Amino acid sequence: RKILKEIQSGQFAREFVLENQGGKPVFTAMRRQNKEHPVEEVGKDLRAMFSWLKKV
């Protein structure tokens, strides 16, 4: 509900534009954190075991 209110009020759009104008520091930091999360390494290992995902 909070997110919906932010979208409806235009707050989300304003913050999005400011974030992008400022070089996306928050987005970049979150992306880096998610990439380095241990679950990503586990996912990579599991996907390597799936024969149907291997490139020919």
PyMOL commands that set and color helices and strands:
alter all, ss='L'
color gray80, all
select helices_A, chain A and resi 2-9+11-21+25-35+38-49+51-53
alter helices_A, ss='H'
color red, helices_A
deselect
rebuild
show_as cartoon
